[in-house]
Amino acid sequence: MEMFIGYNGPGEEKGMRKNSMSLLIHRTVYLFVVFLLLSSVVCGQQPYRILISNDDGIDHPGTKALLPKLRPLGEITVAAPSKNASGVGHGSTFPGPIPVEAWERDGVKWFSIEALPATCVRLALTSLLSEKPDLVVAGINKGANVGVITFSSGTVACAREAAYRGIPAVAVNMQSAKDMDYDMAADFVGALVKELKEKGLPPGTYLNMNIPALPKDRIKGVLITKQDLRPADEWYEKRVGPDGKTGYWSIYKVVEGGDPKSDAWALSQGYVSITPLSIDQTQLSEIKSLENWKIINPKKGAQ
């Protein structure tokens, strides 16, 4: 005699199947929610990546002064020219080959590159780094970069190169002095990077920061400034070189004073200057006027 214990017919079997399906759905939803939570935790643990470069060379003390201030804020990589390349603007090293020496020390990755400053940043962003950085910091440069001299600066070019690719960037410069207190300047950079980490910058925007060569207690504060538009105070002096040949030597002075809202004025008055710059150099106000030129609209010009 066969006995079926605890079974009450097809109705109960249908209910059991329904309960099993409901349990399966609940478990699936639960696992999916757990997966989302874990994913968000993992994403939240991604380090804030900072790429440092310069135009003064890989061993420059201004760059080394940044490390203790920026390491607590994120993962640091340094990619810089193997030797000094000041004043080369946004020049490019091509076609190659470009020698690169790499090492890691104290948790910081270093790339010494035989190339111009902007190329060092470009090479790092496109070919050396496994992950795109969240911020590029160039400097700390020996010497101010205010006004239109920014177009000649390799330091500013490093930041501009990052901005080309939508990465927030800041070029950091310090007035030249007999004793360069890069540690003091790095304090201001650390404070700025903390805010950049929190607030970011619009795409295509980069900052040019200039710091006075003064004791910290004599710096008057930090000003947001516009770019001074006066031509650089530079001329060429005719001399006879050691080889007996006549040549011309550049004589350059940082512009001072000027518009009280400008970077040159702020720096000369003892303020840290921060100037927002853009890669878009289009003079929008002139587009409509130029559209009426004969070369654009010959029929209208002939009227």
Phi, psi and omega in degrees: 000122180273141180234136176247109185266130175074022179239126184242029172103182184303328181297317179292323179297321179295322179293321179296319179295321179296318179295320179297318179296319179297318179296320180296318179297316180298319179295319179298314178299317180299313181295324179294319178296317178299318179299316179297319179296315179295321179297318180294325178294316180297317179296322180293340181269357179297132183290153172279118188262128181238124174259128178251137175218181178193182172240004182266355178109153188301330183264012186293134182296334178296323177287319180296329180293337180287331190302308182295338180275329186260336181301322177294346184262347181174190180270125189254135169230138177246126175227109189215164178299148180289342178214170182302133178221046183290148172073018183264003179061219182261035179298154182242146173260117180203161358275345182126183002286158178246107180293138179227129174249129185236145174203169177230135181214127178055040177079004180249130176272135182239138174230112175265118192239132177274074183203169176287158189306309182298324178294324177301315179293316180299316180297318179297314184291327186263335191224338185261326185268137178282336179230141178292135179288158176273341183205144172242129177242125179249127179130197004279122183286141173276107182116142180286153172228085180243157179070207186285353177296346177301334179288340179262354187275128173290328178296311179295326178299325178300315179292319180298320179300319177294318180296328174308325187257017175077017181259127176304143184208155176219132173262129184244127183229149178229136178310141177290140178206166179299315177246111182270113179268077182294330179298318177298315180297323181296334176299317179293322180296316179302318179295321179293317182296325176303317179287322177298322179298324182277320191251337180068190178220153175297149178305138179084003181253140174218161185249143174245114185250130178235131187241130179294149175272070182229157170302147186302324182286353177256356176283127190284339182150195181238131179238140170272125190233170171254166183282129174293136186255005178289148178296152180300144178278084185219139173213178184236129182259131180280126181220166171256122183283173180302335180272004179087355181272145178276136179211181181238127181254135179289131173244115187231137175231140177292133178293145182229167176067220179083209182298126180299349178262003186266164178295321181296316180296312183302314182295317182291342179262005176091020177255150166284130181252132174236117183245120175283127180242163182226148176281344177278106182261012181294129175272087188302325184295342182264352184300311183297319179297316182292332179296343179267359179292152183300325182295336179268319185227074187300325181293317180293323180292334182279346183290000000 
